[in-house]
């Protein structure tokens, strides 16, 4: 995949130009303030690259899934956080993303200024890719840049429809980095190549697994996903979660790649996630109980497999258990620490998905202790599956 990145354009081309940058500031807002700001920080290299070259930078993003404009989903707190980070730039916020009010603010911008537009999803036309909305967005700027990998699997106005109306459309630095790392995993991972897959839903991961399993040397499975695999093998799993719809696919995967697949050999179980009484069981899970984390022996086994000797490539997506509850966080925390250890020993380590990033932080593992943390959840899996990525494909069309 060959894309034009912002660094491919002459610096003079940005001077005094209005540049629309699609970012992903879909972050948690807690008590009117931004919580985890990783997605914001990942866009800073692109924003500062543009401001230093005298561009007028317009930032467009969504936040949540609002049914209508509401303060709860306003990007105003993000603008405050952005102002703190970009202390040397004038950062403004406008309470709309199209229309006269926005156009007036844009007309007042000076080279190096930054303007964050209000939540794009306050307009339903954003998600329906409505032509007039696309035209309104595109009229605000001279150059289009996509730096939001995590939304590039959607054919929305800001990621696709509006982009098509620009003569100059480029990839941001973060988007370019995402594609570089994920393309390496998809096409030619350094061996040995291991996958660590958790979370609940098998459905979302099937496409990626079909693409990656033939290349992988090992697949370590935890989280709710593990119980569908164990069910397919005839192991008793009690009341643990099972994806019956995709049990046939799991059975087929075990038949073809069973020699590569590692499953939990013990489990931390309880009668429910709210039960204070937990117990460790090996192999079968008793009736009336459900698994909420991988057990100690599995933790040890997985940690040795992941920590390894500093060779090859590791890709981790999805927690090993209900890590939000302290009692069920041990497996996920140990996997996160083992990923960091593998990185320090020399492995290429990639982490994908919002829950996985949150789990990493909970384990005290920093972003500098892995090779790359993808800002995309669904987009990462879709890219690895080889699915269409409209927000990236539109950058290639000339």
C-alpha positions as CSV (number, residue, x, y, z in Angstrom):
1,X,0.0,0.0,0.0
2,X,1.5,3.3,-1.1
3,X,0.1,6.5,0.4
4,X,1.2,10.1,0.2
5,X,2.1,11.2,3.7
6,X,2.2,14.8,4.9
7,X,6.0,14.7,4.9
8,X,5.9,14.0,1.2
9,X,4.5,17.4,0.4
10,X,6.8,20.5,0.2
11,X,6.6,22.6,3.3
12,X,5.6,25.7,1.3
13,X,2.4,23.9,0.2
14,X,1.1,24.1,3.7
15,X,1.8,27.8,4.3
16,X,-1.4,29.8,5.0
17,X,-3.5,26.8,3.8
18,X,-6.6,25.6,5.6
19,X,-5.9,21.9,6.4
20,X,-8.8,19.6,7.6
21,X,-7.4,16.8,9.7
22,X,-9.7,13.9,10.6
23,X,-8.6,12.8,14.1
24,X,-10.0,10.4,16.6
25,X,-10.7,12.2,19.8
26,X,-13.3,9.6,20.9
27,X,-12.0,9.5,24.5
28,X,-13.6,9.1,27.9
29,X,-14.9,12.2,29.5
30,X,-15.1,12.0,33.3
31,X,-16.6,14.9,35.3
32,X,-16.1,17.3,32.4
33,X,-12.4,16.3,31.9
34,X,-10.6,14.0,29.5
35,X,-9.6,10.7,31.1
36,X,-7.1,8.5,29.1
37,X,-5.7,10.9,26.4
38,X,-3.6,8.5,24.3
39,X,-5.6,9.1,21.1
40,X,-5.1,12.8,21.5
41,X,-1.4,12.5,22.1
42,X,-0.9,10.3,19.1
43,X,-2.1,13.1,16.8
44,X,0.2,15.7,18.2
45,X,3.1,15.0,15.8
46,X,0.8,15.6,12.8
47,X,-0.7,18.7,14.3
48,X,2.6,20.3,15.2
49,X,4.1,19.3,11.8
50,X,1.4,21.4,10.2
51,X,1.5,24.4,12.6
52,X,5.2,24.7,12.3
53,X,4.8,25.0,8.5
54,X,2.2,27.8,8.9
55,X,-1.0,25.8,8.2
56,X,-4.3,26.7,9.7
57,X,-5.4,23.4,11.2
58,X,-9.0,22.4,11.5
59,X,-9.6,19.2,13.5
60,X,-12.7,17.0,13.0
61,X,-13.7,14.1,15.3
62,X,-16.6,12.3,16.7
63,X,-17.3,11.5,20.4
64,X,-19.6,8.6,21.4
65,X,-22.8,7.8,19.7
66,X,-25.1,10.8,20.4
67,X,-28.7,10.8,19.2
68,X,-28.8,14.6,19.2
69,X,-26.5,17.5,20.2
70,X,-25.9,17.3,23.9
71,X,-23.3,18.7,26.4
72,X,-22.5,15.1,27.4
73,X,-21.0,14.4,24.0
74,X,-19.4,17.8,23.4
75,X,-15.7,18.0,22.4
76,X,-15.2,21.1,24.6
77,X,-13.3,19.2,27.3
78,X,-11.0,17.8,24.5
79,X,-10.3,21.3,23.4
80,X,-9.2,22.2,26.9
81,X,-6.8,19.2,27.0
82,X,-5.5,20.1,23.6
83,X,-4.8,23.6,24.7
84,X,-2.7,22.3,27.6
85,X,-0.6,20.1,25.2
86,X,-0.3,22.6,22.4
87,X,0.7,25.5,24.7
88,X,2.6,27.3,21.9
89,X,-0.4,27.3,19.5
90,X,-3.6,29.2,19.7
91,X,-6.3,26.5,20.1
92,X,-9.9,27.5,19.6
93,X,-13.1,25.5,19.8
94,X,-16.3,26.2,17.9
95,X,-19.7,24.8,18.9
96,X,-20.5,23.4,15.4
97,X,-18.8,21.7,12.6
98,X,-20.4,23.3,9.5
99,X,-22.3,26.5,8.8
100,X,-21.8,30.3,9.1
101,X,-20.5,30.3,12.7
102,X,-17.7,27.9,11.7
103,X,-16.9,29.7,8.5
104,X,-16.6,33.0,10.4
105,X,-14.1,31.5,12.9
106,X,-12.1,29.8,10.1
107,X,-11.8,33.2,8.3
108,X,-10.2,34.7,11.4
109,X,-7.5,32.0,11.7
110,X,-3.9,32.9,11.4
111,X,-1.0,30.6,10.2
112,X,-0.2,28.1,13.0
113,X,-3.7,28.3,14.7
114,X,-5.6,25.2,15.6
115,X,-9.4,25.0,15.6
116,X,-11.3,22.0,17.0
117,X,-14.8,21.5,15.5
118,X,-17.7,20.3,17.5
119,X,-18.7,16.6,17.5
120,X,-19.3,15.5,13.8
121,X,-21.9,13.0,14.9
122,X,-24.2,15.8,16.1
123,X,-25.2,15.6,12.5
124,X,-26.7,12.3,11.3
125,X,-25.4,13.2,7.9
126,X,-21.9,12.3,9.1
127,X,-22.7,8.6,9.4
128,X,-24.9,8.5,6.3
129,X,-22.2,10.2,4.1
130,X,-24.8,12.7,2.9
131,X,-23.4,14.7,-0.1
132,X,-24.4,18.2,1.1
133,X,-22.8,17.6,4.5
134,X,-19.7,16.3,2.7
135,X,-19.6,19.5,0.6
136,X,-20.0,21.7,3.7
137,X,-17.1,20.0,5.4
138,X,-14.9,20.1,2.4
139,X,-15.6,23.8,1.8
140,X,-13.8,24.7,5.0
141,X,-10.3,23.7,3.9
142,X,-7.8,23.4,1.0
143,X,-6.1,20.1,2.0
144,X,-7.4,16.9,3.6
145,X,-5.5,14.7,6.0
146,X,-6.6,11.5,7.6
147,X,-4.9,10.8,10.9
148,X,-7.7,8.7,12.4
149,X,-6.8,5.0,11.6
150,X,-9.4,3.9,14.1
151,X,-12.3,5.3,12.1
152,X,-10.9,4.4,8.6
153,X,-13.1,1.3,8.3
154,X,-16.2,3.5,8.1
155,X,-17.6,5.1,5.0
156,X,-18.6,8.3,6.7
157,X,-18.6,11.9,5.5
158,X,-15.5,13.0,7.3
159,X,-13.5,9.8,6.5
160,X,-14.6,9.2,2.9
161,X,-17.3,11.5,1.3
162,X,-15.6,14.8,2.1
163,X,-12.2,13.5,1.4
164,X,-13.1,12.7,-2.2
165,X,-13.8,16.3,-2.8
166,X,-10.2,17.4,-2.1
167,X,-7.5,17.4,-4.8
168,X,-4.8,17.0,-2.1
169,X,-5.5,14.2,0.4
170,X,-2.8,12.8,2.6
171,X,-2.1,10.4,5.4
172,X,-1.1,11.8,8.8
173,X,2.0,10.6,10.6
174,X,0.0,8.4,13.0
175,X,-2.1,6.8,10.3
176,X,1.1,6.1,8.3
177,X,2.7,4.5,11.4
178,X,-0.4,2.3,12.0
179,X,-0.4,1.0,8.4
180,X,3.4,0.3,8.5
181,X,3.2,-1.9,11.6
182,X,-0.1,-3.6,10.8
183,X,1.0,-4.3,7.2
184,X,4.1,-6.0,8.6
185,X,2.0,-8.3,10.8
186,X,-0.4,-9.0,7.9
187,X,2.1,-9.6,5.2
188,X,5.5,-10.6,6.6
189,X,5.9,-10.8,10.4
190,X,9.3,-11.5,11.8
191,X,9.4,-15.1,13.0
192,X,8.5,-16.6,15.4
193,X,5.1,-15.0,15.2
194,X,2.6,-15.4,18.1
195,X,-0.9,-14.1,18.6
196,X,-2.4,-13.5,22.0
197,X,-6.2,-13.2,21.7
198,X,-8.7,-12.4,24.4
199,X,-11.9,-10.5,24.9
200,X,-15.4,-11.9,24.5
201,X,-16.4,-11.8,20.9
202,X,-15.1,-14.4,18.5
203,X,-17.1,-12.9,15.6
204,X,-15.0,-9.7,15.4
205,X,-11.8,-11.6,15.3
206,X,-12.5,-14.3,12.7
207,X,-11.4,-12.4,9.7
208,X,-8.1,-11.4,11.2
209,X,-7.5,-14.9,12.5
210,X,-8.2,-16.5,9.1
211,X,-5.5,-14.2,7.6
212,X,-3.0,-14.6,10.4
213,X,-3.3,-18.2,11.7
214,X,-1.5,-19.7,8.6
215,X,1.4,-17.3,9.3
216,X,1.4,-17.7,13.1
217,X,3.6,-20.1,15.1
218,X,1.4,-19.9,18.2
219,X,-2.1,-18.7,19.1
220,X,-2.7,-18.1,22.8
221,X,-6.3,-17.7,23.7
222,X,-7.8,-16.3,26.9
223,X,-10.9,-14.3,28.0
224,X,-14.4,-15.3,27.0
225,X,-13.2,-16.4,23.6
226,X,-11.3,-19.3,25.3
227,X,-14.6,-21.0,26.4
228,X,-15.9,-21.3,22.9
229,X,-12.7,-23.1,22.0
230,X,-12.8,-25.3,25.1
231,X,-16.5,-26.1,24.4
232,X,-15.5,-27.2,20.9
233,X,-12.9,-29.6,22.4
234,X,-15.5,-31.1,24.7
235,X,-14.3,-29.5,27.9
236,X,-17.0,-28.8,30.5
237,X,-17.2,-25.0,30.9
238,X,-20.1,-24.6,33.4
239,X,-21.9,-21.3,32.8
240,X,-19.0,-19.7,31.0
241,X,-19.8,-17.5,28.0
242,X,-20.0,-19.3,24.7
243,X,-20.4,-18.0,21.1
244,X,-22.6,-20.8,19.8
245,X,-23.1,-19.0,16.4
246,X,-19.4,-19.3,15.6
247,X,-18.8,-22.7,17.3
248,X,-18.5,-24.4,13.8
249,X,-15.7,-22.0,12.8
250,X,-13.9,-22.6,16.0
251,X,-14.2,-26.4,15.5
252,X,-12.8,-26.0,12.0
253,X,-9.9,-23.8,13.3
254,X,-9.0,-26.4,15.9
255,X,-9.0,-29.1,13.3
256,X,-6.7,-27.2,11.0
257,X,-4.5,-25.4,13.4
258,X,-4.9,-27.2,16.7
259,X,-1.2,-27.8,17.0
260,X,-0.6,-24.1,17.2
261,X,-3.4,-23.2,19.6
262,X,-2.8,-22.9,23.4
263,X,-5.9,-22.9,25.6
264,X,-6.2,-22.3,29.4
265,X,-5.6,-25.4,31.5
266,X,-7.0,-23.8,34.7
267,X,-9.4,-21.1,35.5
268,X,-10.5,-18.6,38.2
269,X,-14.2,-19.2,38.6
270,X,-17.2,-17.8,40.5
271,X,-20.9,-18.2,40.4
272,X,-21.2,-14.6,38.9
273,X,-19.0,-11.6,38.3
274,X,-20.3,-10.1,41.5
275,X,-19.6,-13.1,43.7
276,X,-16.9,-12.5,46.3
277,X,-16.2,-16.2,46.5
278,X,-13.7,-17.3,43.8
279,X,-11.9,-20.6,43.4
280,X,-9.2,-22.0,41.1
281,X,-10.1,-25.1,39.1
282,X,-8.2,-27.2,36.6
283,X,-9.6,-28.5,33.3
284,X,-13.4,-28.8,33.7
285,X,-15.5,-26.0,35.2
286,X,-18.2,-27.2,37.6
287,X,-21.9,-26.6,36.9
288,X,-23.2,-23.3,38.2
289,X,-19.8,-21.7,37.9
290,X,-18.2,-19.6,35.2
291,X,-14.7,-18.7,34.3
292,X,-13.7,-15.0,34.7
293,X,-9.9,-15.2,34.3
294,X,-7.2,-17.6,33.3
295,X,-5.7,-19.6,36.2
296,X,-2.3,-19.4,37.7
297,X,-0.8,-22.4,35.7
298,X,-2.1,-20.8,32.5
299,X,-0.7,-17.5,33.5
300,X,2.7,-19.1,34.1
301,X,2.6,-21.0,30.8
302,X,1.5,-17.9,28.8
303,X,4.0,-15.6,30.4
304,X,6.8,-18.0,29.4
305,X,5.5,-18.2,25.9
306,X,5.2,-14.4,25.5
307,X,8.3,-13.3,27.5
308,X,10.3,-15.7,25.5
309,X,13.9,-14.9,24.5
310,X,13.4,-11.6,22.6
311,X,12.8,-12.9,19.1
312,X,10.0,-12.5,16.6
313,X,6.7,-10.7,16.7
314,X,3.8,-10.6,19.1
315,X,0.3,-9.3,18.6
316,X,-2.1,-8.9,21.5
317,X,-5.8,-8.1,21.2
318,X,-8.2,-8.5,24.1
319,X,-7.9,-9.0,27.9
320,X,-7.6,-12.5,29.4
321,X,-10.5,-12.0,31.8
322,X,-12.9,-9.6,33.4
323,X,-9.9,-7.4,34.3
324,X,-12.1,-4.4,35.3
325,X,-12.8,-6.4,38.5
326,X,-9.7,-6.6,40.6
327,X,-10.2,-10.3,41.5
328,X,-10.2,-11.2,37.8
329,X,-7.3,-9.0,36.6
330,X,-4.3,-11.2,37.3
331,X,-4.2,-13.0,33.9
332,X,-4.4,-9.8,31.9
333,X,-1.9,-7.9,34.1
334,X,0.7,-10.7,33.8
335,X,0.2,-10.9,30.0
336,X,0.8,-7.1,29.8
337,X,4.0,-7.4,31.8
338,X,5.2,-10.3,29.7
339,X,4.6,-8.2,26.6
340,X,6.8,-5.5,28.1
341,X,9.4,-8.0,29.0
342,X,9.4,-9.4,25.4
343,X,9.9,-5.9,24.1
344,X,12.9,-5.2,26.3
345,X,14.4,-8.5,25.2
346,X,14.1,-7.5,21.5
347,X,10.7,-8.7,20.2
348,X,8.4,-6.6,18.1
349,X,5.3,-6.2,20.2
350,X,2.0,-4.7,19.0
351,X,-1.1,-4.1,21.0
352,X,-4.5,-3.4,19.4
353,X,-7.8,-2.3,20.8
354,X,-9.1,0.1,23.5
355,X,-9.7,-2.5,26.2
356,X,-6.2,-3.9,25.7
357,X,-4.6,-0.4,26.1
358,X,-6.6,0.1,29.2
359,X,-5.5,-3.3,30.5
360,X,-1.9,-2.4,29.7
361,X,-2.2,0.8,31.7
362,X,-3.7,-1.0,34.6
363,X,-0.7,-3.3,34.7
364,X,1.6,-0.3,34.9
365,X,3.0,-1.0,31.5
366,X,3.8,2.3,29.6
367,X,3.5,3.0,25.9
368,X,7.3,3.1,25.6
369,X,7.4,-0.6,26.7
370,X,5.8,-1.9,23.5
371,X,6.7,-1.4,19.8
372,X,3.3,0.0,18.9
373,X,-0.1,0.5,20.4
374,X,-2.8,0.7,17.8
375,X,-5.5,3.4,18.3
376,X,-8.0,1.2,16.5
377,X,-10.1,-1.6,17.9
378,X,-12.4,-2.8,15.2
379,X,-10.4,-1.0,12.5
380,X,-7.2,-2.9,13.5
381,X,-9.0,-6.3,13.1
382,X,-10.7,-5.2,9.9
383,X,-7.3,-4.2,8.4
384,X,-5.7,-7.4,9.4
385,X,-8.6,-9.3,7.9
386,X,-8.0,-7.6,4.6
387,X,-11.4,-5.9,4.6
388,X,-12.1,-2.7,2.8
389,X,-10.8,0.4,4.5
390,X,-12.7,3.3,2.8
391,X,-10.8,6.0,4.8
392,X,-7.5,4.7,3.6
393,X,-8.5,3.7,0.1
394,X,-9.8,7.2,-0.6
395,X,-6.3,8.6,0.0
396,X,-5.0,6.3,-2.8
397,X,-7.5,7.4,-5.3
398,X,-6.3,10.2,-7.7
